[in-house]
Amino acid sequence: MSIRVQRFPSAPPSAALAARAAAIVLALLVAGIILAGTGASPLKLAGQVIKATFGSSFGLEDVGLLVTPLILTGLSVAVAQRIGAWNIGGEGQFYAGAFAATGVALFIPGPSVVMLPLMFVAGAIGGALWILIPTLARAYADVNELITTLLLNFVATLLVYWVATGPWLDPGGQALATTARLPHDIPEFWGIVHWGFPLAVVITILVAAVLAFTRWGYEVRIAGSNPQAAKYAGMPFRRHLILVMLLSGAIAGIAGMFEVAGTVHRLQGGISNNFGYLGIMVAVLARGSALGVLAGAALMGIILNSGIILQTQGLNVSTVLAITGLILFFTAIGDELAHYRIIRTEPAKA
């Protein structure tokens, strides 16, 4: 009998979960050793993080505010992955959604019960329009969407900086480099956590259900795994690609609307806090699963909140980023190792 290691295309859920848990523990141990080498007390810092994050409702509320946009930006990337596309432009679509929602709030009068749904639609349209050109370029000219979506991030960021410090600058002068406070706020759901959080969860479940249980979702999955087979079977690959990428952009735009109307209440430069880029990591942690985005976003939210707490304990930003990177690095390794299994083979008989 001989033993060999073989990689399989998919990993059993139990193996993937165990590998991820082991990777996180190993990353924390390595981070603890590094911190101990600098003279810090890893156990004391870990206690502070756990107490501040899970020991009070305030800490959990902070995590909730971080998780809300991460769910949607992660879902945006995961949706595009289902058809074999990479939407790296979640950051730009986030800004475009926040920009569109702010424009509606500031310049169209109306009661909040009407304006908030209108802002929601505007955010979705803003995100979809921002990915439209990369979508058409990929669908009709086979232009790599990695480059086009990424480059448009910088355009959206600069556009928001310009309007927030120029045409839409707060006329009352109460805040610098931002628009006036929006007249419509998403109501609070729990503490400082607004209703965008449960809505993000509902949107994720609905998208997951559509992808899993509808004919359209089935064709999207087939097109993503084997475009040539989908075309041979008569599936409209180009149409599916366009719809999926527009949906991806719309979801990221909704994240921008939730952030500007539920958390920040003003449009300003830097409003995204890199949620668009972090959504890529969330989608990777979720292994491309729409429902897995919920767990990936929760993990990322806890990591980000822990980083903020560590900074209050005297650690600099570089150290916090290094710890975050270690966790993500070891998690990625664990996910890959979960695909490998030990196979026992009997020797061939003469």
C-alpha positions in Angstrom: 0.0 0.0 0.0 1.3 3.4 -0.9 0.2 6.9 0.3 0.0 10.0 -1.8 -1.4 13.5 -1.5 -4.0 14.5 -4.1 -5.7 17.9 -4.7 -9.5 17.8 -5.3 -11.5 20.6 -7.0 -13.7 21.1 -4.0 -13.1 20.7 -0.2 -15.6 19.1 2.2 -17.4 21.8 4.3 -16.1 20.2 7.5 -12.5 20.1 6.3 -12.7 23.8 5.0 -14.1 24.9 8.4 -11.5 23.0 10.4 -8.7 24.3 8.2 -9.9 27.9 8.5 -10.2 27.7 12.3 -6.8 26.2 12.6 -5.4 28.9 10.3 -6.8 31.7 12.4 -5.5 30.1 15.6 -2.0 29.7 14.1 -2.1 33.3 12.8 -3.0 34.6 16.3 -0.2 32.5 17.8 2.4 33.9 15.4 1.1 37.4 16.0 1.3 36.9 19.7 4.9 35.7 19.5 5.8 38.8 17.4 4.1 41.1 19.9 5.8 39.4 22.8 9.1 40.0 21.1 8.4 43.8 21.0 7.7 43.8 24.8 3.9 43.8 24.6 1.7 41.4 26.5 -0.3 39.3 23.9 -2.6 37.9 26.5 -3.4 41.3 27.9 -4.1 42.7 24.5 -6.2 39.7 23.6 -8.2 40.2 26.7 -8.8 43.9 25.9 -9.9 43.0 22.4 -12.4 40.4 23.6 -13.7 42.5 26.4 -14.1 45.6 24.2 -15.7 43.7 21.3 -17.9 41.1 22.9 -18.1 42.4 26.5 -20.5 45.3 25.8 -23.3 46.2 23.4 -21.3 49.2 22.3 -18.5 46.9 20.9 -21.0 44.7 19.1 -22.7 47.7 17.6 -19.3 48.9 16.3 -18.8 45.5 14.6 -22.4 45.7 13.2 -21.6 49.1 11.5 -18.5 47.6 10.0 -20.1 44.4 8.9 -23.0 46.1 7.0 -21.0 47.5 4.1 -18.7 44.5 4.1 -21.6 42.1 3.5 -22.7 44.0 0.4 -19.2 44.7 -1.1 -18.3 41.1 -0.5 -21.6 39.9 -2.1 -20.9 42.2 -5.0 -17.6 40.4 -5.7 -19.0 37.0 -5.0 -21.9 37.5 -7.5 -19.5 38.4 -10.3 -17.4 35.4 -9.5 -20.3 33.1 -10.2 -20.0 33.9 -13.9 -16.2 33.9 -13.9 -15.7 37.7 -13.7 -13.7 39.7 -11.2 -15.3 42.9 -10.1 -12.4 44.8 -8.6 -14.3 48.1 -8.8 -16.5 47.7 -5.7 -14.8 50.8 -4.3 -15.8 53.0 -7.2 -19.3 51.6 -7.3 -19.6 52.2 -3.6 -18.7 55.8 -4.1 -21.0 56.1 -7.1 -23.9 54.7 -5.1 -23.2 57.1 -2.2 -22.9 60.0 -4.7 -26.2 59.2 -6.4 -28.1 58.7 -3.1 -26.7 62.0 -1.8 -27.8 63.9 -4.9 -31.3 62.6 -4.5 -31.4 63.5 -0.7 -30.0 67.0 -1.2 -31.8 68.2 -4.2 -35.2 66.4 -4.3 -37.7 67.4 -1.6 -39.9 64.9 0.0 -40.7 62.9 3.2 -38.2 60.3 4.4 -40.7 57.5 3.9 -40.5 58.3 0.1 -37.0 59.6 -0.2 -35.2 56.7 1.5 -36.5 54.1 -1.0 -35.7 56.6 -3.8 -32.2 56.9 -2.4 -31.9 53.1 -2.3 -32.9 52.9 -6.0 -30.5 55.8 -6.8 -27.6 54.0 -5.1 -28.3 50.8 -7.0 -28.5 52.6 -10.3 -25.3 54.6 -9.5 -23.4 51.4 -8.8 -24.8 49.7 -11.9 -24.0 52.7 -14.2 -20.4 52.8 -12.8 -19.8 49.2 -13.9 -21.6 49.6 -17.2 -18.7 50.5 -19.4 -16.4 47.7 -18.1 -19.3 45.3 -18.5 -19.9 46.2 -22.1 -16.2 46.2 -22.8 -15.9 42.7 -21.4 -19.1 41.5 -23.2 -18.5 42.9 -26.6 -14.7 43.4 -26.9 -13.4 40.9 -24.4 -11.6 43.6 -22.5 -10.3 42.4 -19.1 -12.7 43.7 -16.4 -9.9 43.5 -13.8 -8.2 46.6 -15.2 -11.3 48.6 -16.2 -13.1 48.2 -12.9 -10.0 48.9 -10.9 -9.2 52.1 -12.8 -12.7 53.5 -12.4 -12.2 53.3 -8.6 -9.8 56.3 -8.8 -12.3 58.3 -11.0 -15.1 57.8 -8.5 -13.0 58.6 -5.5 -11.8 61.9 -7.1 -15.3 62.7 -8.2 -16.7 62.5 -4.7 -13.7 64.5 -3.3 -14.5 67.2 -5.9 -18.2 67.5 -5.3 -17.8 67.3 -1.5 -15.2 70.1 -1.4 -16.7 72.2 -4.3 -20.2 72.2 -5.8 -21.9 70.3 -2.9 -19.8 71.7 -0.1 -21.8 72.4 3.0 -23.2 75.9 2.5 -23.6 76.4 6.2 -19.9 75.9 6.8 -20.6 73.5 9.7 -18.3 70.9 8.4 -15.2 71.1 6.3 -14.8 69.1 3.0 -18.2 67.5 3.2 -21.7 68.1 2.0 -24.4 69.3 4.3 -26.0 66.6 6.6 -28.5 64.6 4.7 -32.1 65.4 5.6 -33.0 61.7 5.6 -31.5 59.0 7.9 -31.9 55.3 7.8 -33.6 54.5 11.2 -31.6 52.7 13.9 -32.2 49.0 14.2 -30.2 48.2 17.4 -28.3 50.9 19.2 -26.2 52.8 16.6 -26.7 49.9 14.1 -29.2 51.0 11.4 -31.7 49.0 9.4 -29.2 48.7 6.6 -27.7 45.7 8.5 -30.8 43.4 8.4 -31.5 44.6 4.9 -28.0 43.6 3.8 -28.6 40.1 5.3 -31.9 39.9 3.5 -30.4 41.0 0.2 -27.7 38.3 0.6 -30.2 35.6 1.3 -32.4 36.6 -1.7 -29.4 36.7 -4.1 -28.2 33.3 -2.8 -31.7 31.9 -3.3 -31.9 33.2 -6.9 -28.5 31.8 -7.8 -29.3 28.4 -6.2 -32.9 27.8 -7.1 -33.8 29.5 -10.3 -33.1 28.6 -13.9 -31.3 31.9 -14.4 -29.0 31.1 -11.5 -28.4 27.6 -12.8 -27.4 29.0 -16.2 -25.2 31.6 -14.6 -23.3 28.9 -12.6 -22.9 26.8 -15.8 -21.7 29.8 -17.7 -19.2 30.6 -15.0 -17.8 27.1 -14.8 -17.6 26.4 -18.5 -18.5 29.3 -20.9 -18.0 27.2 -24.0 -20.4 24.5 -22.8 -22.9 27.2 -21.9 -22.7 28.6 -25.4 -22.9 25.2 -26.9 -26.1 24.5 -24.9 -27.7 27.6 -26.2 -27.4 29.6 -23.0 -27.2 33.4 -23.6 -23.7 33.8 -22.0 -23.3 37.5 -23.0 -26.7 38.5 -21.6 -26.1 36.6 -18.4 -22.6 38.3 -18.1 -24.1 41.7 -18.5 -26.9 41.1 -16.0 -24.6 39.6 -13.4 -22.1 42.4 -13.6 -24.8 45.1 -13.4 -26.2 43.3 -10.4 -22.7 43.2 -8.9 -22.3 47.0 -9.3 -25.8 47.7 -8.0 -25.1 45.8 -4.8 -21.9 47.8 -4.2 -23.8 51.0 -4.9 -26.4 50.0 -2.3 -23.6 49.6 0.2 -22.6 53.2 -0.5 -26.1 54.4 0.0 -26.4 52.6 3.3 -23.1 54.1 4.5 -24.0 57.7 3.6 -27.6 57.6 4.8 -27.1 55.3 7.8 -23.7 55.8 9.2 -21.9 59.0 8.1 -24.9 61.1 7.1 -22.8 63.2 4.8 -20.9 62.7 1.6 -17.2 63.2 2.0 -13.9 62.0 0.7 -12.8 58.7 2.2 -16.3 57.7 3.1 -15.7 54.2 1.9 -12.8 53.4 4.3 -11.7 50.9 1.7 -14.8 48.8 2.1 -14.8 48.1 -1.7 -11.3 46.6 -1.5 -12.0 44.7 1.7 -15.1 43.2 0.0 -12.7 41.3 -2.3 -11.1 39.7 0.8 -14.6 38.9 2.2 -15.5 37.2 -1.1 -12.3 35.2 -1.0 -12.9 34.1 2.6 -16.5 33.1 1.5 -15.0 31.0 -1.2 -17.3 32.6 -3.7 -20.4 31.6 -1.8 -23.2 34.2 -1.5 -24.3 32.9 1.9 -20.6 32.5 2.9 -20.3 36.2 2.6 -22.1 36.7 5.8 -19.5 34.7 7.8 -16.7 36.3 5.9 -18.0 39.8 6.5 -18.4 39.0 10.2 -14.8 37.7 10.5 -13.5 40.8 8.6 -15.6 43.1 10.8 -14.2 41.6 14.0 -10.7 41.9 12.6 -11.1 45.5 11.7 -12.7 46.4 15.0 -10.0 44.5 16.9 -7.4 46.6 14.9 -9.1 49.8 16.1 -9.0 48.6 19.7 -5.4 47.6 19.4 -4.6 51.1 18.3 -6.2 52.5 21.4 -3.8 50.2 23.4 -0.7 51.8 21.9 -0.1 49.7 18.8 0.7 51.6 15.7 -1.3 51.2 12.4 1.5 49.2 10.8 1.5 46.6 13.5 -2.3 46.3 13.3 -2.2 45.9 9.5 0.5 43.2 9.9 -1.6 41.2 12.2 -4.6 41.5 9.9 -2.5 40.4 7.0 -1.2 37.4 8.9 -4.8 36.3 9.7 -5.8 36.6 6.1 -2.6 35.0 4.8 -2.9 31.9 7.0 -6.6 31.7 6.2 -5.9 31.6 2.5 -3.3 28.9 3.1 -5.8 26.9 5.2 -8.4 27.2 2.5 -6.0 25.8 -0.1 -4.8 23.0 2.1 -8.4 21.9 2.7 -8.5 20.7 -1.0 -5.8 18.2 -0.4 -6.4 14.7 1.0 -4.2 11.7 1.7 -5.0 8.8 -0.7 -4.1 5.3 0.0 -3.6 3.1 -3.1 -3.1 -0.6 -3.4 0.0 -1.6 -5.5 -0.9 -3.0 -8.9 -0.9 -6.8 -9.0 1.4 -8.5 -11.5 
